[in-house]
Amino acid sequence: MNPPSLTLGYVPGGTPAKWARNWAERHPDVPLQLCTVAAADAADAVRAGTVDVALLRLPADTSGLAVIPLYEETTVVVVPVDHVLTAGDTITAADLAGEPVLMPLDHVVAWAEAPGTLVDHRPETTEDAMELVAAGVGALVVPQSLARLYHRKDLTYRPITDAPTCPVALAFPDGPQSPLLEEFIGIVRGRKPGSSRGQAQPAPKRTAREKTLAKQAARAAAGKGARKPGRAGRGRR
């Protein structure tokens, strides 16, 4: 029988390190396997059982999956460090008008009417596209995490203030979950160790002394409550 484990797939730019650390602290005997999955394959990997849960980008075909939205990434444009678009700290979509823009086959920013002029050649991956940006072929629109992941000294990026954001979510098979997966989902949602999903924790049992002190406090409170009306009555005379 194989020892228990959990496999988390994450798309390039995903950052599951904090969850992995929390998991290792709570379950040192149960490995959390981390594996990178292509953005286009992340949902399929969950459906196929290749991974138990995936950190992926939306929109995606998540049929048959339960999805927990996590956060939304800023969309940025990557350009050479000496490009005119680096003059300000941010740009707008209008600033990209007429600019040659690369769109790799693994492009993940859902922007129906993205500005710029698409370069005919579509590189295989975002990482390949970075090479072309450095060569001056065109700019590249990506989530900020990918700009950081493939950072180069000769490239920089600027946030596009009016571009759509890039949603990131956790996806796993819809339906009843294993205790391990439930525990991982709890870590992602920030539940503390030992807390149960949607249930209040039972109160700890009190010692005999604590019970006695509680009774004494209750009697004292009752006595004070009984005298209050008299004092209040005298105060109104």
Backbone as CSV, one residue per row, in Angstrom:
resi,resn,N_x,N_y,N_z,CA_x,CA_y,CA_z,C_x,C_y,C_z
1,MET,0.851,-1.205,0.000,0.000,0.000,0.000,0.882,1.250,0.000
2,ASN,0.604,2.181,-0.927,1.393,3.396,-1.019,1.106,4.316,0.168
3,PRO,2.141,4.985,0.705,1.909,5.932,1.801,1.089,7.106,1.303
4,PRO,0.318,7.745,2.188,-0.520,8.869,1.764,0.325,10.057,1.315
5,SER,-0.165,10.759,0.324,0.499,11.970,-0.168,-0.531,12.810,-0.896
6,LEU,-0.147,14.030,-1.231,-1.027,14.937,-1.960,-0.192,15.634,-3.020
7,THR,-0.749,15.744,-4.227,-0.005,16.370,-5.322,-0.683,17.674,-5.728
8,LEU,0.082,18.750,-5.687,-0.404,20.072,-6.080,0.273,20.481,-7.380
9,GLY,-0.536,20.705,-8.411,-0.011,21.244,-9.649,-0.183,22.757,-9.652
10,TYR,0.786,23.471,-10.215,0.651,24.921,-10.276,1.217,25.438,-11.589
11,VAL,0.569,26.456,-12.110,0.979,27.027,-13.390,2.217,27.889,-13.183
12,PRO,3.009,28.112,-14.238,4.173,28.985,-14.117,3.793,30.343,-13.529
13,GLY,4.579,30.796,-12.580,4.275,32.051,-11.898,3.485,31.858,-10.623
14,GLY,2.897,30.668,-10.449,2.172,30.374,-9.215,3.142,30.288,-8.050
15,THR,2.668,30.625,-6.856,3.552,30.644,-5.690,2.949,29.839,-4.533
16,PRO,3.095,28.532,-4.556,2.523,27.696,-3.499,3.454,27.478,-2.309
17,ALA,4.573,28.185,-2.249,5.579,27.904,-1.219,5.028,28.053,0.202
18,LYS,4.233,29.099,0.449,3.695,29.313,1.788,2.801,28.153,2.201
19,TRP,1.954,27.700,1.285,1.087,26.565,1.595,1.916,25.320,1.863
20,ALA,2.964,25.124,1.091,3.821,23.953,1.267,4.491,23.975,2.644
21,ARG,4.931,25.152,3.073,5.550,25.256,4.399,4.541,24.937,5.502
22,ASN,3.344,25.494,5.384,2.318,25.223,6.394,1.959,23.743,6.420
23,TRP,1.881,23.138,5.235,1.566,21.709,5.157,2.656,20.886,5.844
24,ALA,3.912,21.201,5.575,5.020,20.446,6.158,5.026,20.553,7.686
25,GLU,4.622,21.723,8.200,4.566,21.905,9.653,3.454,21.073,10.272
26,ARG,2.323,20.981,9.584,1.168,20.277,10.150,1.193,18.781,9.854
27,HIS,1.780,18.422,8.713,1.782,17.010,8.306,3.174,16.591,7.845
28,PRO,4.128,16.546,8.760,5.494,16.209,8.362,5.645,14.810,7.779
29,ASP,4.689,13.920,8.074,4.782,12.542,7.581,4.022,12.315,6.277
30,VAL,3.364,13.366,5.777,2.595,13.235,4.533,3.169,14.206,3.504
31,PRO,3.867,13.700,2.496,4.498,14.599,1.519,3.463,15.375,0.700
32,LEU,3.768,16.643,0.435,3.007,17.437,-0.521,3.883,17.560,-1.757
33,GLN,3.507,16.865,-2.809,4.282,16.883,-4.042,3.885,18.106,-4.863
34,LEU,4.871,18.885,-5.285,4.621,20.063,-6.116,5.108,19.800,-7.529
35,CYS,4.281,20.134,-8.507,4.714,19.964,-9.896,4.139,21.092,-10.752
36,THR,4.972,21.606,-11.642,4.528,22.660,-12.547,3.713,22.061,-13.684
37,VAL,2.608,22.703,-14.019,1.788,22.257,-15.147,1.560,23.451,-16.072
38,ALA,1.501,23.184,-17.354,1.246,24.251,-18.317,-0.141,24.839,-18.069
39,ALA,-0.282,26.127,-18.298,-1.559,26.791,-18.036,-2.712,26.117,-18.774
40,ALA,-2.469,25.700,-20.019,-3.534,25.094,-20.816,-3.883,23.682,-20.340
41,ASP,-2.991,23.052,-19.560,-3.193,21.655,-19.166,-3.600,21.488,-17.708
42,ALA,-3.642,22.578,-16.945,-3.847,22.473,-15.504,-5.177,21.816,-15.142
43,ALA,-6.267,22.274,-15.749,-7.580,21.708,-15.418,-7.663,20.244,-15.835
44,ASP,-7.118,19.913,-17.016,-7.123,18.521,-17.469,-6.332,17.629,-16.525
45,ALA,-5.256,18.160,-15.959,-4.435,17.370,-15.045,-5.229,16.979,-13.803
46,VAL,-6.103,17.875,-13.341,-6.946,17.562,-12.184,-7.981,16.512,-12.569
47,ARG,-8.623,16.709,-13.720,-9.648,15.754,-14.153,-9.055,14.364,-14.379
48,ALA,-7.818,14.320,-14.874,-7.182,13.030,-15.161,-6.603,12.387,-13.917
49,GLY,-6.545,13.128,-12.818,-5.977,12.577,-11.595,-4.462,12.646,-11.548
50,THR,-3.850,13.338,-12.511,-2.398,13.508,-12.489,-1.986,14.320,-11.268
51,VAL,-2.814,15.297,-10.908,-2.623,16.063,-9.675,-3.927,16.028,-8.892
52,ASP,-3.843,16.179,-7.588,-5.043,16.175,-6.751,-5.736,17.532,-6.740
53,VAL,-4.946,18.578,-6.905,-5.462,19.943,-6.843,-4.516,20.814,-7.651
54,ALA,-5.042,21.897,-8.223,-4.195,22.742,-9.063,-4.426,24.211,-8.775
55,LEU,-3.335,24.948,-8.806,-3.367,26.405,-8.774,-3.297,26.844,-10.231
56,LEU,-4.401,27.416,-10.741,-4.463,27.727,-12.168,-5.003,29.125,-12.420
57,ARG,-4.929,29.525,-13.677,-5.440,30.830,-14.067,-6.772,30.676,-14.783
58,LEU,-7.628,31.652,-14.565,-8.914,31.702,-15.244,-8.866,32.799,-16.301
59,PRO,-9.678,32.687,-17.340,-10.674,31.641,-17.588,-10.033,30.335,-18.059
60,ALA,-10.700,29.230,-17.740,-10.258,27.904,-18.158,-11.472,26.996,-18.149
61,ASP,-11.388,25.898,-18.847,-12.483,24.928,-18.840,-12.413,24.150,-17.532
62,THR,-13.260,24.520,-16.585,-13.246,23.876,-15.271,-14.446,22.953,-15.074
63,SER,-14.996,22.433,-16.159,-16.131,21.514,-16.036,-15.714,20.295,-15.216
64,GLY,-16.584,19.891,-14.294,-16.309,18.762,-13.432,-15.415,19.089,-12.250
65,LEU,-15.076,20.362,-12.103,-14.183,20.770,-11.025,-14.862,21.772,-10.101
66,ALA,-14.442,21.758,-8.861,-14.820,22.815,-7.923,-13.721,23.863,-7.963
67,VAL,-14.100,25.123,-7.924,-13.127,26.209,-8.087,-13.269,27.209,-6.944
68,ILE,-12.137,27.562,-6.347,-12.108,28.592,-5.307,-11.283,29.766,-5.828
69,PRO,-11.914,30.895,-6.165,-11.141,32.071,-6.595,-10.233,32.543,-5.459
70,LEU,-8.995,32.886,-5.789,-8.032,33.275,-4.766,-7.659,34.754,-4.843
71,TYR,-7.168,35.200,-5.974,-6.753,36.592,-6.120,-6.667,36.921,-7.606
72,GLU,-6.446,38.193,-7.906,-6.333,38.632,-9.295,-5.000,39.353,-9.486
73,GLU,-4.280,38.940,-10.503,-2.971,39.523,-10.775,-3.074,40.761,-11.666
74,THR,-2.158,41.666,-11.454,-2.037,42.828,-12.317,-1.465,42.403,-13.668
75,THR,-2.001,42.970,-14.735,-1.487,42.710,-16.083,-0.440,43.764,-16.419
76,VAL,0.684,43.309,-16.967,1.791,44.218,-17.263,2.254,44.019,-18.703
77,VAL,3.033,44.972,-19.192,3.673,44.827,-20.491,5.175,44.742,-20.258
78,VAL,5.819,43.767,-20.899,7.263,43.584,-20.793,7.926,44.199,-22.023
79,VAL,8.933,45.034,-21.795,9.638,45.724,-22.881,11.124,45.816,-22.522
80,PRO,11.986,46.130,-23.484,13.390,46.374,-23.169,13.535,47.557,-22.214
81,VAL,14.598,47.560,-21.438,14.777,48.594,-20.409,14.865,50.002,-20.989
82,ASP,15.266,50.123,-22.246,15.383,51.450,-22.847,14.187,51.822,-23.720
83,HIS,13.094,51.091,-23.587,11.910,51.345,-24.410,11.211,52.626,-23.969
84,VAL,10.542,53.291,-24.904,9.845,54.536,-24.607,8.748,54.342,-23.568
85,LEU,8.161,53.139,-23.482,7.074,52.895,-22.532,7.560,52.860,-21.082
86,THR,8.864,52.887,-20.871,9.379,52.871,-19.500,9.485,54.271,-18.907
87,ALA,9.056,55.274,-19.635,9.174,56.657,-19.157,8.362,56.900,-17.895
88,GLY,7.224,56.213,-17.758,6.384,56.366,-16.566,6.347,55.090,-15.749
89,ASP,5.745,55.183,-14.570,5.639,54.001,-13.703,4.556,53.049,-14.170
90,THR,3.555,53.563,-14.879,2.476,52.733,-15.419,2.157,53.226,-16.828
91,ILE,1.377,52.426,-17.551,0.901,52.850,-18.861,-0.589,52.539,-18.956
92,THR,-1.215,52.990,-20.033,-2.600,52.641,-20.320,-2.636,51.854,-21.620
93,ALA,-3.779,51.284,-21.912,-3.928,50.518,-23.144,-3.634,51.385,-24.359
94,ALA,-4.024,52.655,-24.281,-3.801,53.555,-25.418,-2.320,53.713,-25.735
95,ASP,-1.467,53.568,-24.737,-0.025,53.698,-24.962,0.524,52.565,-25.837
96,LEU,-0.217,51.457,-25.909,0.228,50.310,-26.712,-0.250,50.390,-28.166
97,ALA,-1.057,51.365,-28.480,-1.579,51.493,-29.845,-0.423,51.585,-30.843
98,GLY,-0.467,50.709,-31.850,0.561,50.714,-32.874,1.824,49.956,-32.514
99,GLU,1.972,49.550,-31.247,3.157,48.806,-30.833,3.068,47.348,-31.306
100,PRO,4.156,46.776,-31.834,4.143,45.344,-32.142,4.077,44.548,-30.834
101,VAL,3.157,43.606,-30.785,2.936,42.834,-29.558,3.022,41.341,-29.875
102,LEU,3.765,40.624,-29.056,3.916,39.177,-29.209,2.800,38.449,-28.463
103,MET,2.343,37.338,-29.031,1.351,36.511,-28.339,1.799,35.047,-28.429
104,PRO,2.448,34.541,-27.401,2.896,33.141,-27.422,1.715,32.176,-27.401
105,LEU,1.970,30.940,-27.743,0.897,29.934,-27.784,0.339,29.647,-26.395
106,ASP,1.111,29.927,-25.346,0.613,29.705,-23.985,0.128,31.007,-23.339
107,HIS,-0.265,31.964,-24.164,-0.766,33.265,-23.694,-1.941,33.065,-22.739
108,VAL,-1.959,33.813,-21.628,-2.988,33.580,-20.608,-3.828,34.808,-20.261
109,VAL,-3.539,35.962,-20.830,-4.316,37.159,-20.506,-5.550,37.222,-21.407
110,ALA,-6.724,37.143,-20.805,-7.974,37.186,-21.572,-8.355,38.644,-21.821
111,TRP,-7.964,39.146,-22.981,-8.206,40.553,-23.335,-8.721,40.574,-24.767
112,ALA,-10.044,40.640,-24.901,-10.682,40.490,-26.212,-10.222,41.522,-27.221
113,GLU,-10.085,42.758,-26.795,-9.698,43.830,-27.715,-8.373,44.440,-27.281
114,ALA,-7.392,43.580,-27.110,-6.078,44.050,-26.669,-5.476,45.002,-27.697
115,PRO,-4.848,46.063,-27.223,-4.257,47.040,-28.142,-2.952,46.524,-28.742
116,GLY,-2.439,47.258,-29.691,-1.179,46.885,-30.317,-1.397,46.115,-31.601
117,THR,-0.303,45.874,-32.319,-0.336,45.134,-33.574,0.343,43.788,-33.366
118,LEU,-0.413,42.704,-33.530,0.136,41.378,-33.264,1.242,41.033,-34.253
119,VAL,2.327,40.509,-33.716,3.416,40.009,-34.547,2.974,38.670,-35.133
120,ASP,3.211,38.458,-36.424,2.742,37.241,-37.082,3.276,35.973,-36.421
121,HIS,4.550,35.967,-36.086,5.141,34.774,-35.467,4.668,34.616,-34.030
122,ARG,4.165,33.427,-33.685,3.744,33.149,-32.324,4.735,32.184,-31.670
123,PRO,5.534,32.660,-30.752,6.482,31.767,-30.081,5.768,30.681,-29.290
124,GLU,6.459,29.588,-29.059,5.862,28.434,-28.382,5.457,28.759,-26.947
125,THR,6.329,29.418,-26.214,6.074,29.681,-24.796,6.329,31.148,-24.456
126,THR,5.849,31.541,-23.282,6.107,32.893,-22.786,7.600,33.118,-22.593
127,GLU,8.286,32.093,-22.127,9.734,32.214,-21.943,10.426,32.470,-23.285
128,ASP,9.986,31.790,-24.344,10.546,32.046,-25.674,10.249,33.482,-26.117
129,ALA,9.035,33.942,-25.786,8.646,35.296,-26.179,9.540,36.343,-25.517
130,MET,9.986,36.058,-24.298,10.874,36.998,-23.606,12.152,37.217,-24.409
131,GLU,12.656,36.169,-25.024,13.860,36.295,-25.848,13.619,37.250,-27.007
132,LEU,12.433,37.163,-27.586,12.102,38.026,-28.726,11.894,39.469,-28.284
133,VAL,11.352,39.653,-27.081,11.211,41.012,-26.560,12.596,41.634,-26.403
134,ALA,13.526,40.868,-25.857,14.889,41.366,-25.669,15.554,41.700,-27.006
135,ALA,15.147,40.973,-28.057,15.713,41.219,-29.382,15.030,42.379,-30.095
136,GLY,14.015,42.983,-29.467,13.348,44.127,-30.055,12.247,43.784,-31.036
137,VAL,11.772,42.524,-31.016,10.731,42.104,-31.953,9.376,42.693,-31.580
138,GLY,9.103,42.823,-30.301,7.810,43.361,-29.884,7.669,43.336,-28.377
139,ALA,6.580,43.913,-27.879,6.282,43.916,-26.447,5.493,42.646,-26.108
140,LEU,5.342,42.381,-24.811,4.648,41.172,-24.376,3.751,41.509,-23.196
141,VAL,2.469,41.140,-23.300,1.506,41.390,-22.231,1.314,40.099,-21.434
142,VAL,1.582,40.157,-20.123,1.528,38.971,-19.267,1.054,39.342,-17.866
143,PRO,0.666,38.336,-17.056,0.449,38.610,-15.630,1.781,38.999,-14.986
144,GLN,1.718,39.800,-13.955,2.944,40.295,-13.333,3.844,39.171,-12.839
145,SER,3.267,38.080,-12.344,4.086,36.984,-11.826,4.963,36.364,-12.909
146,LEU,4.467,36.322,-14.152,5.280,35.777,-15.232,6.401,36.729,-15.618
147,ALA,6.136,38.022,-15.536,7.200,38.994,-15.798,8.319,38.836,-14.778
148,ARG,7.950,38.532,-13.545,8.960,38.323,-12.503,9.655,36.977,-12.675
149,LEU,8.897,35.965,-13.032,9.472,34.623,-13.186,10.553,34.599,-14.252
150,TYR,10.305,35.272,-15.371,11.250,35.253,-16.493,12.070,36.544,-16.563
151,HIS,12.312,37.136,-15.417,13.043,38.410,-15.368,14.423,38.297,-16.008
152,ARG,14.771,39.341,-16.747,16.101,39.477,-17.347,16.593,40.897,-17.091
153,LYS,17.911,41.066,-17.027,18.470,42.395,-16.757,18.181,43.386,-17.877
154,ASP,17.992,42.856,-19.092,17.752,43.765,-20.217,16.271,44.021,-20.467
155,LEU,15.411,43.507,-19.605,13.964,43.711,-19.745,13.390,44.319,-18.479
156,THR,12.275,45.004,-18.633,11.531,45.511,-17.492,10.045,45.441,-17.832
157,TYR,9.187,45.844,-16.903,7.747,45.801,-17.183,7.055,46.980,-16.525
158,ARG,5.879,47.301,-17.060,5.046,48.359,-16.507,3.598,47.872,-16.404
159,PRO,2.934,48.120,-15.264,1.507,47.769,-15.139,0.671,48.546,-16.149
160,ILE,-0.343,47.873,-16.693,-1.291,48.513,-17.607,-2.547,48.802,-16.792
161,THR,-2.785,50.053,-16.492,-3.802,50.410,-15.505,-5.229,50.026,-15.895
162,ASP,-5.528,50.017,-17.197,-6.896,49.707,-17.612,-7.002,48.356,-18.317
163,ALA,-6.037,47.487,-18.112,-6.108,46.134,-18.685,-6.897,45.224,-17.756
164,PRO,-7.514,44.178,-18.290,-8.192,43.221,-17.407,-7.168,42.512,-16.522
165,THR,-7.586,42.163,-15.327,-6.692,41.433,-14.426,-6.667,39.953,-14.805
166,CYS,-5.778,39.208,-14.167,-5.634,37.772,-14.449,-6.017,36.981,-13.196
167,PRO,-7.229,36.419,-13.153,-7.682,35.697,-11.958,-6.907,34.392,-11.750
168,VAL,-6.634,34.099,-10.489,-5.972,32.852,-10.100,-6.901,32.111,-9.153
169,ALA,-6.995,30.798,-9.320,-7.939,30.017,-8.521,-7.354,28.662,-8.172
170,LEU,-7.977,28.027,-7.190,-7.643,26.654,-6.817,-8.734,25.761,-7.376
171,ALA,-8.344,24.685,-8.058,-9.331,23.776,-8.663,-9.057,22.349,-8.213
172,PHE,-10.136,21.609,-7.963,-10.033,20.222,-7.524,-11.314,19.505,-7.933
173,PRO,-11.327,18.180,-7.932,-12.526,17.460,-8.383,-13.754,17.840,-7.576
174,ASP,-14.864,18.042,-8.264,-16.113,18.373,-7.596,-16.627,17.141,-6.852
175,GLY,-17.290,17.354,-5.733,-17.845,16.253,-4.967,-17.118,16.064,-3.646
176,PRO,-17.409,14.959,-2.931,-16.765,14.701,-1.638,-15.245,14.653,-1.772
177,GLN,-14.557,15.219,-0.789,-13.104,15.293,-0.837,-12.478,14.397,0.224
178,SER,-11.258,13.976,-0.040,-10.517,13.194,0.937,-10.127,14.094,2.102
179,PRO,-9.887,13.511,3.278,-9.469,14.334,4.424,-8.209,15.141,4.131
180,LEU,-7.267,14.574,3.374,-6.039,15.300,3.058,-6.330,16.526,2.203
181,LEU,-7.190,16.354,1.206,-7.527,17.485,0.347,-8.302,18.536,1.122
182,GLU,-9.211,18.094,1.991,-9.954,19.045,2.830,-8.981,19.852,3.690
183,GLU,-7.960,19.177,4.217,-6.981,19.866,5.049,-6.196,20.882,4.238
184,PHE,-5.827,20.520,3.009,-5.074,21.455,2.175,-5.933,22.670,1.819
185,ILE,-7.192,22.435,1.482,-8.094,23.546,1.172,-8.201,24.473,2.387
186,GLY,-8.239,23.890,3.570,-8.286,24.699,4.784,-7.048,25.566,4.939
187,ILE,-5.885,25.021,4.595,-4.644,25.797,4.670,-4.703,26.964,3.691
188,VAL,-5.173,26.699,2.481,-5.274,27.760,1.475,-6.229,28.856,1.945
189,ARG,-7.296,28.452,2.601,-8.292,29.431,3.072,-7.893,30.091,4.382
190,GLY,-6.775,29.663,4.956,-6.281,30.313,6.158,-6.812,29.758,7.455
191,ARG,-7.416,28.563,7.438,-7.900,27.988,8.687,-6.727,27.591,9.565
192,LYS,-6.903,27.752,10.858,-5.850,27.438,11.813,-5.764,25.925,12.051
193,PRO,-4.628,25.446,12.536,-4.499,24.013,12.817,-5.563,23.545,13.797
194,GLY,-6.167,22.398,13.512,-7.160,21.821,14.403,-8.560,22.329,14.195
195,SER,-8.745,23.380,13.394,-10.100,23.884,13.166,-10.801,22.968,12.187
196,SER,-12.121,22.843,12.331,-12.890,21.993,11.441,-13.732,22.861,10.536
197,ARG,-13.952,22.410,9.315,-14.659,23.225,8.340,-16.099,23.427,8.734
198,GLY,-16.445,24.711,8.963,-17.840,25.056,9.208,-18.376,24.613,10.547
199,GLN,-17.483,24.186,11.470,-17.966,23.725,12.761,-17.235,24.460,13.864
200,ALA,-17.963,24.766,14.939,-17.319,25.380,16.085,-16.562,24.316,16.859
201,GLN,-15.461,24.685,17.486,-14.692,23.741,18.257,-15.355,23.484,19.598
202,PRO,-15.338,22.228,20.105,-15.926,21.948,21.408,-15.153,22.666,22.499
203,ALA,-15.884,23.154,23.493,-15.225,23.844,24.592,-14.410,22.848,25.404
204,PRO,-13.212,23.218,25.886,-12.406,22.297,26.679,-13.092,22.000,28.006
205,LYS,-12.898,20.785,28.523,-13.500,20.395,29.788,-12.858,21.173,30.927
206,ARG,-13.695,21.590,31.897,-13.183,22.358,33.025,-12.846,21.441,34.192
207,THR,-11.856,21.846,34.966,-11.505,21.077,36.159,-12.538,21.345,37.247
208,ALA,-12.489,20.539,38.328,-13.428,20.716,39.435,-13.269,22.094,40.066
209,ARG,-12.021,22.550,40.201,-11.795,23.878,40.788,-12.381,24.972,39.901
210,GLU,-12.200,24.831,38.577,-12.740,25.827,37.662,-14.262,25.868,37.734
211,LYS,-14.884,24.676,37.895,-16.339,24.629,38.016,-16.804,25.329,39.287
212,THR,-16.067,25.093,40.407,-16.427,25.716,41.681,-16.315,27.231,41.614
213,LEU,-15.206,27.705,41.000,-15.011,29.147,40.859,-16.089,29.766,39.975
214,ALA,-16.493,29.032,38.946,-17.534,29.538,38.056,-18.861,29.666,38.786
215,LYS,-19.180,28.681,39.652,-20.423,28.742,40.423,-20.400,29.912,41.397
216,GLN,-19.244,30.106,42.044,-19.135,31.215,42.982,-19.322,32.558,42.270
217,ALA,-18.725,32.673,41.089,-18.858,33.908,40.321,-20.295,34.129,39.897
218,ALA,-20.993,33.041,39.532,-22.390,33.161,39.119,-23.270,33.615,40.278
219,ARG,-23.018,33.047,41.504,-23.811,33.450,42.672,-23.555,34.904,43.023
220,ALA,-22.279,35.315,42.919,-21.952,36.702,43.246,-22.634,37.655,42.279
221,ALA,-22.637,37.280,40.997,-23.276,38.123,39.985,-24.777,38.206,40.220
222,ALA,-25.373,37.068,40.640,-26.811,37.052,40.895,-27.155,37.944,42.080
223,GLY,-26.307,37.920,43.141,-26.547,38.755,44.306,-26.484,40.230,43.983
224,LYS,-25.501,40.616,43.174,-25.384,42.013,42.784,-26.572,42.446,41.949
225,GLY,-27.038,41.527,41.105,-28.171,41.857,40.248,-29.438,42.078,41.062
226,ALA,-29.585,41.318,42.177,-30.788,41.451,42.991,-30.819,42.769,43.728
227,ARG,-29.638,43.348,44.070,-29.625,44.598,44.828,-29.746,45.842,43.950
228,LYS,-29.507,45.699,42.646,-29.506,46.870,41.768,-30.830,47.623,41.755
229,PRO,-32.002,46.908,41.681,-33.257,47.655,41.612,-33.472,48.550,42.825
230,GLY,-33.064,48.041,44.071,-33.269,48.822,45.275,-32.499,50.118,45.231
231,ARG,-31.200,49.999,44.821,-30.373,51.201,44.773,-30.891,52.183,43.727
232,ALA,-31.331,51.606,42.614,-31.851,52.474,41.555,-33.085,53.208,42.024
233,GLY,-33.963,52.468,42.848,-35.191,53.076,43.322,-34.911,54.235,44.258
234,ARG,-33.863,54.015,45.160,-33.542,55.085,46.099,-33.005,56.312,45.376
235,GLY,-32.305,56.043,44.257,-31.712,57.170,43.532,-32.769,58.051,42.862
236,ARG,-33.979,57.508,42.646,-34.984,58.302,41.957,-35.843,59.109,42.919
237,ARG,-35.719,58.822,44.243,-36.566,59.545,45.186,-36.155,60.979,45.338
